Amino acid sequence: MLTRGRRFAIATREGYFAEHFALEKPLKKVTRASLTGLLVAASAGAQVQDTIAGSSPLFRGRDALLLAGFTAGTVAVAPLDVHFAELLQKPGAQENRVLGHSATAFRILGIPGTVVIGLGLYVIGRVDDQRRVQDLGLHSTEAVLLSTALSYGIKIVAGRARPHLDIDRPHDFQIARGFSGDDYQSFPSGHTTAAFAFAAALSRETQMWWPESRWYVGTLAFTGATLVGISRMYNNRHWASDVLGGAAIGTVLGLKVVKYHHSHPGNRIDRALLKGDRSGPTAPIPLLTLWFR
């Protein structure tokens, strides 16, 4: 016969596991849906075949389709902003150490991680005179900085309140209220913007000399960028629609930065900061051994 103390302990454990598994299933759905939506949109952008050395326009019809897809996704997810925010703020999720530490790591990866990695690649390329590595570093860093600047400007104008202020008011926008402080700079997510800009530039650069890389580098880079966005939702700093908005800005600008530089090889930035030429072996070169040619 069970004592009252043992019955209480068993009931407590059962309650914990019931709450844990009840939370785990929706969290998996959020992650799976986010990864699927963002990776599909990113994959569509990564497979746009630009004419690198030609004089094709910087923005084309396919870019409009990409933006339309992101816009549709942002509008579609907006009614679920409160649902996702409440789901990720449940005690079971917030008290999970693995989720907490992971969110911190991916937040740092978004900013300043993308800039640090980009500059690191550029320095390695300069020191070892590897033009392709310089391209990766310089253009990914430029994409991050440009997209972050644009994102910040939109934040100031949109003036959207962050979810931690009032989780029941996802439509709290006010023109130019972003000037009043960080609490009203929710839309779009700056970390997500930076992460997707870096992922888009990195995957497009490597795709030029290693076409199959979009299935490896592209998938890894965009998955990491997606997790950066989810981490910002977990930290209650952004709504789901903020994340999709940032993903749109980052992806488009990342692709366009690379497109511009490779269709205008004599531009001032490349002339001033890159050395060597783009010729070299066509076989894939693992990033960790780039300097051991």
C-alpha positions in Angstrom: 0.0 0.0 0.0 1.3 3.4 -0.9 1.8 6.0 1.8 0.5 9.5 1.4 4.0 10.8 0.8 4.7 8.3 -1.9 1.4 9.0 -3.6 2.2 12.7 -3.6 5.7 12.1 -5.0 4.3 9.9 -7.8 1.6 12.4 -8.6 4.2 15.2 -8.7 6.4 13.2 -11.1 3.4 12.4 -13.3 2.4 16.0 -13.3 5.9 17.0 -14.3 6.1 14.5 -17.2 2.6 15.4 -18.4 3.5 19.1 -18.5 6.9 18.3 -20.1 5.5 16.2 -22.9 2.5 18.5 -23.4 5.0 21.3 -23.9 7.5 19.3 -25.9 5.0 18.5 -28.7 4.0 22.1 -29.5 7.7 23.2 -29.3 8.6 20.6 -31.9 5.7 21.9 -34.0 7.0 25.5 -33.7 10.5 24.5 -34.6 9.5 22.3 -37.4 7.2 24.8 -38.9 9.7 27.6 -38.6 12.5 25.6 -40.1 10.3 24.4 -43.0 9.0 27.8 -43.8 12.2 29.7 -43.6 14.3 27.0 -45.3 11.9 26.8 -48.2 12.0 30.5 -48.7 15.8 30.6 -48.3 16.2 27.6 -50.7 14.1 29.4 -53.3 16.4 32.4 -53.0 19.6 30.4 -53.0 18.6 28.6 -56.3 18.0 31.8 -58.2 20.6 31.6 -61.0 22.0 35.1 -61.4 24.4 36.0 -64.2 27.5 36.6 -62.3 29.7 38.3 -64.8 26.9 39.8 -67.0 25.0 43.0 -66.9 21.6 41.6 -65.7 19.6 43.9 -63.4 20.4 43.8 -59.7 16.7 43.1 -58.9 14.7 40.8 -61.1 11.2 39.3 -61.2 12.3 36.3 -59.1 13.4 38.6 -56.3 9.9 40.0 -56.2 8.5 36.4 -55.9 10.9 35.8 -53.0 9.9 39.0 -51.2 6.2 38.1 -51.9 6.8 34.7 -50.3 8.3 36.2 -47.2 5.6 38.9 -47.0 2.9 36.2 -47.2 4.6 34.2 -44.5 4.9 37.2 -42.2 1.2 38.1 -42.7 0.2 34.5 -42.2 2.1 34.0 -39.0 1.1 37.4 -37.5 -2.3 36.1 -36.1 -0.3 33.4 -34.2 2.2 35.9 -32.6 0.5 35.6 -29.2 0.2 31.8 -29.4 3.9 31.3 -30.1 4.9 33.9 -27.5 2.8 32.2 -24.8 4.0 28.7 -25.8 7.7 29.7 -25.5 7.2 31.5 -22.2 5.6 28.5 -20.4 7.5 27.6 -17.2 8.5 24.3 -18.6 10.3 25.9 -21.5 11.8 28.8 -19.6 13.2 26.6 -16.8 14.8 24.2 -19.3 18.6 24.8 -19.0 19.4 23.3 -22.4 16.9 25.6 -24.1 18.1 28.6 -22.1 21.8 28.0 -22.9 21.1 27.2 -26.5 19.1 30.5 -26.9 22.0 32.4 -25.4 24.5 30.7 -27.8 22.3 31.4 -30.9 21.7 35.0 -29.8 25.4 35.6 -29.7 25.8 33.8 -33.0 23.4 36.3 -34.6 25.2 39.4 -33.2 28.1 39.8 -32.9 28.9 36.2 -34.1 28.2 36.8 -37.8 30.5 39.8 -37.9 33.3 38.1 -36.0 33.1 35.0 -38.3 33.0 37.2 -41.5 35.9 39.3 -40.4 37.8 36.2 -39.4 37.3 34.7 -42.8 38.5 37.9 -44.5 41.6 38.1 -42.4 42.5 34.4 -43.1 42.0 35.1 -46.8 44.2 38.2 -46.8 47.0 36.6 -44.8 47.1 33.5 -47.0 46.3 35.4 -50.3 43.1 33.4 -50.9 40.7 35.5 -52.9 37.7 33.2 -52.5 38.0 33.3 -48.7 38.3 37.1 -48.8 35.1 37.2 -50.9 33.4 35.0 -48.3 34.5 37.2 -45.4 34.1 40.6 -46.9 30.8 40.1 -48.7 29.1 38.3 -45.8 30.2 41.0 -43.4 29.0 43.7 -45.7 25.7 42.0 -46.1 25.3 41.8 -42.3 26.2 45.4 -41.8 23.9 46.7 -44.6 21.0 44.6 -43.5 21.4 45.5 -39.9 21.4 49.2 -40.7 18.2 48.8 -42.8 16.6 46.7 -40.0 17.4 49.4 -37.4 15.9 52.1 -39.6 12.7 50.1 -39.9 12.7 49.4 -36.1 12.8 53.1 -35.4 9.9 53.9 -37.9 7.7 51.0 -37.0 7.9 51.5 -33.2 6.5 48.1 -32.4 6.4 47.1 -28.7 8.4 44.0 -27.7 6.4 41.1 -26.4 7.9 41.2 -22.9 6.0 44.6 -22.3 2.6 43.0 -22.9 2.3 39.6 -24.5 -1.4 40.2 -25.4 -0.7 43.3 -27.6 1.1 42.1 -30.8 -0.3 44.9 -32.9 1.1 47.7 -30.8 2.8 49.8 -33.5 3.4 53.5 -33.4 5.2 55.5 -36.1 8.7 56.7 -35.0 8.2 55.4 -31.5 11.4 53.5 -31.9 13.3 56.7 -31.0 12.0 56.4 -27.5 14.0 53.3 -26.7 14.8 49.6 -27.3 11.5 48.4 -25.9 9.8 49.8 -29.0 12.2 48.4 -31.6 10.7 44.9 -32.0 10.0 44.8 -35.8 12.0 43.4 -37.5 14.4 41.2 -35.5 17.9 42.5 -35.9 19.6 39.3 -34.8 17.6 37.3 -37.3 18.3 39.8 -40.1 22.0 39.6 -39.5 21.9 35.7 -39.3 20.0 35.4 -42.6 22.1 38.0 -44.4 25.2 36.1 -43.4 23.7 32.7 -44.4 22.5 34.0 -47.8 25.9 35.7 -48.6 27.9 32.7 -47.4 25.8 30.1 -49.3 25.7 32.2 -52.5 29.5 32.8 -52.5 30.3 29.1 -52.0 27.7 28.1 -54.6 29.6 30.0 -57.3 32.7 27.7 -57.1 31.1 24.7 -55.5 27.5 24.4 -57.0 26.6 21.4 -54.8 27.3 23.3 -51.6 23.8 24.7 -51.4 22.8 21.3 -50.0 25.5 21.4 -47.3 26.6 25.0 -46.6 23.2 26.4 -47.5 21.2 24.0 -45.3 23.6 24.4 -42.4 23.8 28.2 -42.6 20.0 28.7 -42.9 19.2 26.2 -40.2 21.5 28.2 -37.9 19.9 31.4 -38.9 16.4 30.0 -38.2 17.5 28.9 -34.7 18.8 32.4 -34.1 15.3 33.7 -34.8 13.7 31.1 -32.6 16.1 32.1 -29.8 14.8 35.6 -29.9 11.3 34.4 -29.5 12.3 32.2 -26.6 13.9 35.2 -24.9 10.6 37.1 -25.3 12.3 39.8 -27.3 10.5 39.3 -30.6 7.2 38.2 -32.1 7.2 35.4 -34.7 6.4 38.0 -37.4 9.4 40.0 -36.3 11.6 37.0 -37.1 10.1 36.3 -40.5 10.4 40.0 -41.4 14.1 39.9 -40.4 14.6 36.7 -42.4 13.2 38.4 -45.5 15.4 41.5 -45.2 18.6 39.5 -44.5 18.1 36.9 -47.2 17.3 39.4 -50.0 20.2 41.8 -49.0 22.6 38.9 -48.6 21.9 37.6 -52.1 22.0 41.1 -53.6 25.3 42.1 -52.0 27.0 39.0 -53.6 25.2 39.6 -56.9 26.3 43.2 -57.1 30.0 42.5 -56.3 30.3 39.7 -58.8 28.5 41.5 -61.6 30.6 44.6 -60.9 34.1 43.1 -60.3 35.8 46.5 -60.6 33.8 48.2 -57.8 35.6 50.4 -55.4 35.1 48.2 -52.3 36.6 45.1 -54.0 39.5 47.0 -55.5 40.4 48.5 -52.2 39.9 45.5 -49.9 40.5 42.4 -52.0 43.7 41.1 -53.5 44.5 38.3 -55.9 42.0 36.9 -58.4 39.1 34.5 -58.3 40.8 31.8 -60.4 41.7 28.6 -58.6 40.7 25.0 -58.2 37.1 24.2 -58.9 36.9 21.3 -56.4 35.3 22.0 -53.0 37.7 23.2 -50.3 36.6 22.4 -46.7 36.5 25.7 -44.8 38.6 24.3 -41.9 41.5 23.6 -44.3 41.3 26.5 -46.7 44.7 27.8 -45.6 46.4 24.4 -46.3 46.1 24.4 -50.1 
